[in-house]
Amino acid sequence: PLAVDAKTLKPEFVISLVNVDVPTLLKTFPELANSVKNPSGKITLRTIIHENLNIDTTLTSEKLEANNIALTNIKALANYKFKENLANLESFTANLGRALITASGGADLKTGNFSSELKTENFDPHVIPELKKLNLSGIYNLNANAAGNYKNLDSIKADAILDARNLVYEKMRIGDINFPVSYANNNLNIKNAAARLPG
């Protein structure tokens, strides 16, 4: 439908897709569908195309599941600025079990420069079947960011810190670890990693 802002009298084109069935949607992308096992869930998408061709998009879903992994309470806000040719993921939030996942980022589609950030809090590996098989338990927090130019992969730099608490492997208590990693100039560096063993 075509909407008009009564205050500015600027037209907006609004596209709304409500409760779209994900398995049905995936059928239109066969290559992607073949890599996803047992997909389920519905998404709601609302996109506003403004008079200046800027675009604002909101995606929400109560639950999406594939490959025996479920995300809940999903919400993503993204925009595109036509004149500047900038694409931004303003925010992404979701729950994976009791873990909270947040992400944001942006890219200059003209130059290729980009930046991104990912954060995971209170992640329990048991919510992922393949990790559960490792008999590894504990609570994990991850902070990661990356920046550079996607047209020049050598320019990409990234930093990440993995903080894990109360680790147990095969009934053996490991304790806590703090594991900082950085990547630059095609080199991966680990610095000042620390572990606190159970007393």
VMD Tcl script that draws the C-alpha trace (Angstrom):
set ca {
  {0.00 0.00 0.00}
  {0.99 3.62 -0.52}
  {1.09 5.67 2.67}
  {1.31 9.44 2.95}
  {2.69 11.27 5.95}
  {0.10 13.95 6.66}
  {2.66 16.29 8.22}
  {5.22 16.31 5.41}
  {3.06 15.02 2.54}
  {5.94 12.78 1.49}
  {4.88 9.43 0.01}
  {6.14 6.15 1.41}
  {5.83 2.70 -0.11}
  {5.22 0.09 2.57}
  {5.71 -3.65 2.08}
  {4.44 -5.91 4.86}
  {4.78 -9.69 4.98}
  {3.13 -11.20 8.05}
  {3.79 -14.70 9.41}
  {5.58 -15.97 6.31}
  {6.25 -19.70 6.61}
  {10.02 -20.21 6.44}
  {10.00 -23.72 4.90}
  {7.77 -22.42 2.11}
  {10.01 -19.39 1.63}
  {13.12 -21.58 1.40}
  {11.64 -23.48 -1.51}
  {12.31 -20.42 -3.66}
  {16.04 -20.76 -2.84}
  {16.84 -24.43 -3.60}
  {20.59 -24.21 -2.88}
  {19.95 -22.71 0.53}
  {17.10 -25.09 1.27}
  {19.34 -28.09 0.59}
  {21.76 -26.98 3.31}
  {19.06 -26.48 5.96}
  {17.57 -29.49 7.75}
  {14.09 -29.51 9.28}
  {13.42 -25.76 9.08}
  {10.41 -24.35 10.91}
  {9.03 -21.01 12.01}
  {7.44 -17.87 10.66}
  {8.80 -14.38 10.04}
  {7.20 -10.97 9.78}
  {8.88 -8.38 7.58}
  {8.03 -4.71 7.22}
  {9.89 -2.52 4.73}
  {9.38 1.20 4.14}
  {10.76 2.79 0.98}
  {10.89 6.55 1.44}
  {10.58 9.26 -1.19}
  {14.37 9.74 -1.19}
  {14.72 5.95 -1.75}
  {16.08 5.36 1.73}
  {14.85 2.03 3.08}
  {13.99 0.93 6.62}
  {13.33 -2.74 7.36}
  {12.19 -4.59 10.47}
  {12.21 -8.38 10.75}
  {10.72 -10.26 13.70}
  {10.06 -13.87 14.60}
  {9.00 -15.63 17.76}
  {10.98 -18.74 16.86}
  {13.08 -20.06 13.99}
  {14.51 -23.55 14.01}
  {16.83 -25.45 11.67}
  {19.39 -28.24 12.06}
  {18.00 -28.82 15.57}
  {19.03 -25.32 16.66}
  {16.34 -22.83 17.72}
  {16.49 -19.05 17.93}
  {13.70 -17.23 19.74}
  {12.59 -13.61 20.24}
  {14.29 -12.53 17.03}
  {14.29 -8.88 15.99}
  {16.42 -7.13 13.38}
  {16.42 -3.48 12.33}
  {18.22 -2.51 9.14}
  {18.35 0.46 6.80}
  {19.80 1.57 3.49}
  {20.72 5.16 2.67}
  {20.40 5.59 -1.07}
  {22.39 8.80 -1.56}
  {25.34 7.63 0.54}
  {25.03 3.99 -0.62}
  {25.29 2.81 2.98}
  {23.76 -0.39 4.35}
  {23.38 -0.75 8.11}
  {22.28 -3.45 10.47}
  {21.19 -1.19 13.30}
  {20.55 -4.04 15.66}
  {19.96 -7.77 15.81}
  {18.83 -9.55 18.95}
  {17.85 -13.16 19.57}
  {17.91 -15.82 22.24}
  {19.69 -19.14 21.82}
  {18.47 -21.08 24.81}
  {19.11 -18.70 27.70}
  {21.88 -16.92 25.80}
  {21.37 -13.44 24.40}
  {22.89 -12.74 20.98}
  {23.30 -9.16 19.75}
  {24.88 -7.86 16.58}
  {25.24 -4.67 14.58}
  {27.23 -3.45 11.63}
  {27.38 -1.36 8.53}
  {28.99 -1.19 5.11}
  {29.77 1.49 2.55}
  {28.72 -0.26 -0.64}
  {30.66 2.24 -2.73}
  {34.07 1.88 -1.06}
  {33.69 -1.53 0.55}
  {34.53 -0.32 4.05}
  {32.63 -2.12 6.80}
  {32.48 -2.67 10.53}
  {30.60 -5.22 12.62}
  {30.12 -6.29 16.20}
  {28.84 -9.52 17.74}
  {28.14 -10.26 21.38}
  {26.90 -13.42 23.09}
  {26.05 -13.60 26.77}
  {25.38 -16.69 28.92}
  {25.78 -19.24 26.15}
  {25.32 -22.88 27.18}
  {26.84 -25.29 24.61}
  {24.24 -27.94 25.45}
  {21.64 -26.10 23.33}
  {23.56 -27.15 20.19}
  {23.42 -30.92 19.63}
  {26.89 -31.19 18.07}
  {28.46 -29.34 21.01}
  {26.48 -31.34 23.54}
  {28.20 -34.49 22.25}
  {31.53 -33.06 23.43}
  {30.42 -33.37 27.07}
  {31.59 -29.82 27.65}
  {29.57 -27.62 29.98}
  {29.87 -24.12 31.35}
  {28.75 -20.61 30.53}
  {30.40 -18.68 27.71}
  {30.49 -14.97 26.85}
  {31.87 -13.71 23.56}
  {32.67 -10.19 22.38}
  {33.89 -9.86 18.79}
  {34.30 -7.09 16.26}
  {35.68 -6.81 12.76}
  {36.42 -3.95 10.38}
  {38.13 -3.37 7.07}
  {37.25 -3.49 3.41}
  {35.42 -6.48 2.01}
  {36.95 -5.77 -1.41}
  {40.40 -6.21 0.09}
  {40.42 -9.13 2.51}
  {43.98 -8.35 3.62}
  {42.67 -5.13 5.20}
  {40.34 -6.90 7.63}
  {41.13 -6.68 11.33}
  {39.23 -8.44 14.09}
  {39.31 -8.82 17.85}
  {37.49 -11.30 20.04}
  {37.41 -12.20 23.71}
  {36.00 -15.51 24.89}
  {35.21 -15.55 28.58}
  {34.10 -18.90 29.99}
  {33.00 -19.76 33.52}
  {32.68 -23.04 35.42}
  {33.97 -25.23 32.61}
  {33.59 -28.97 32.99}
  {34.84 -31.52 30.46}
  {34.02 -35.20 30.86}
  {33.17 -34.58 34.56}
  {36.57 -32.93 35.06}
  {36.36 -29.38 36.40}
  {38.51 -26.99 34.38}
  {37.52 -23.67 35.94}
  {37.41 -20.28 34.22}
  {39.24 -19.03 31.13}
  {39.73 -15.68 29.43}
  {40.88 -16.03 25.85}
  {41.61 -12.87 23.80}
  {42.31 -13.28 20.07}
  {43.18 -10.74 17.40}
  {43.51 -10.99 13.63}
  {45.37 -8.55 11.38}
  {47.60 -8.75 8.32}
  {46.58 -12.38 7.84}
  {48.00 -13.26 11.27}
  {46.08 -14.72 14.20}
  {47.40 -13.71 17.61}
  {46.56 -14.95 21.09}
  {47.64 -12.63 23.85}
  {47.30 -12.60 27.62}
  {45.16 -15.72 27.78}
  {44.38 -16.66 31.37}
  {42.88 -19.59 33.22}
  {41.74 -19.96 36.80}
  {41.67 -23.57 37.91}
  {39.26 -24.74 40.60}
  {40.82 -24.63 44.06}
}
mol new
graphics top color blue
foreach p $ca { graphics top sphere $p radius 0.5 }
foreach p [lrange $ca 0 end-1] q [lrange $ca 1 end] { graphics top cylinder $p $q radius 0.2 }
display resetview
